[in-house]
Amino acid sequence: MKLDDIQGSEDLLEKLKDMTKEEAIEGLMTIHIKHQKEMKKRVQEQMELFNNELKRTKDLHNELSELREDYEYLNEKKFRLDQKILDIAEEIVSRIEIFSDIKKGLEAENGHEVAEMDFIITELKSLYDFTEHRLITAHTIKNKIKEEPTES
C-alpha cells in the first residue's frame, strides 16, 4: 500500500492502520523526502526571485547615479551658459551707453538727430530684451522643475 495518494490527515491515519510498521515508515519517509524536495524547489525559486530583484535594484541604483552625474554636469553647463548670457547682457548695456553718448555728441555738434544711431541703439535694446527674456524663461523653467513632485 502506498501513501502517495493521501487526501488528508484522516485518510493518512486509515492507511497507516492497514500497513506494517516498515511500510508505514517507508511511506512516511517517501512523503517527507517528497515534501523536502518541494520545499527546496520553492526556496530556490524564492532565492532566484530575490537575486533578480537585488540585481534590478543594483541596476536601478547605478542608473540613478549616472543620471545624477548627468544632471549635475548639465546643471553646471547651464550655469556657465547663463553666466555668459549675463556677461553678454552687460556688454550690450555698455554699448548702448557708448552709442547713446556718441549720439548725444553728434547731436550737439550737428544740432540734429542722427537716425543711424537711433537704429543701432534700438537694435541693441531689442537684443538686450531678448537676452533678458531668455534668462527669465530659463529660471522659470528651472523653478517649475523644482516644484514638480518626483515619482518614487
Order of alpha helices (4+ residues) and beta strands (2+ residues): alpha-alpha-alpha
